Amino acid sequence: MVRFIDTVAVPDRADRLTIAVDGRGAFRRFKDVLARWPGELERWYEFSNERQRGRTRAWLAGVGYRVRH
């Protein structure tokens, strides 16, 4: 979440998200705050999905698989 916040161009939004991720329940608060800005929420899902794909590719490469395009 912190890496995503670093990509948010509007400083006020980034500040609100930074506050949201502090402490217990951070993920829920983060998504609740993001829901105020549908474009940012969609960007979060794309960002998160791409990071998951990257981790999956890295894991596969680490165990000897190569992803073909």
matplotlib code that plots the C-alpha trace (Angstrom):
import matplotlib.pyplot as plt

x = [0.0, 2.8, 4.4, 1.0, 0.7, 4.0, 2.4, -0.6, -0.1, -2.5, -0.8, -4.0, -5.0, -1.6, -1.7, -5.2, -4.0, -0.9, -3.0, -5.3, -2.6, -1.4, -2.3, -4.8, -7.4, -5.1, -6.2, -9.9, -9.4, -7.1, -9.8, -12.5, -10.5, -9.7, -13.4, -13.8, -11.9, -13.1, -10.2, -7.6, -9.4, -9.2, -5.5, -5.0, -6.5, -4.3, -1.2, -1.9, -2.6, 0.6, 2.7, 1.0, 1.9, 5.4, 5.8, 4.3, 6.8, 9.7, 8.6, 8.2, 11.6, 13.1, 11.9, 13.1, 10.1, 10.2, 7.1, 6.6, 4.9]
y = [0.0, 2.4, 1.9, 2.7, 5.8, 7.0, 7.0, 9.1, 12.5, 14.5, 15.4, 15.6, 12.1, 10.7, 12.2, 10.8, 7.3, 7.5, 8.2, 5.3, 2.7, 3.4, 0.7, -2.2, -2.3, -0.5, -2.4, -1.8, 1.9, 2.2, 0.8, 2.9, 6.1, 5.0, 4.4, 8.2, 8.4, 5.7, 6.4, 5.8, 2.7, 1.3, 2.3, 0.5, -2.8, -2.5, -1.8, -4.6, -7.1, -6.2, -6.6, -10.0, -11.1, -9.9, -11.9, -15.0, -14.6, -14.3, -17.4, -19.4, -18.3, -19.2, -22.8, -23.1, -22.2, -19.7, -17.8, -17.7, -14.8]
z = [0.0, 0.8, -2.6, -4.2, -2.1, -3.4, -6.9, -5.9, -7.7, -5.5, -2.2, -0.1, -1.3, -0.5, 2.9, 3.7, 2.5, 4.6, 7.7, 6.7, 6.7, 10.2, 12.7, 12.9, 10.2, 7.8, 4.7, 5.3, 6.0, 3.0, 0.7, 2.3, 1.7, -1.9, -2.6, -2.4, -5.7, -8.1, -10.5, -7.7, -6.6, -10.1, -10.3, -7.0, -8.3, -11.4, -9.3, -6.9, -9.7, -11.5, -8.3, -7.7, -11.3, -10.8, -7.5, -9.3, -12.2, -9.8, -7.8, -11.0, -12.3, -8.9, -9.2, -12.8, -14.9, -17.7, -18.7, -22.5, -24.2]

ax = plt.figure().add_subplot(projection="3d")
ax.plot(x, y, z, "-o")
ax.set_aspect("equal")
plt.show()
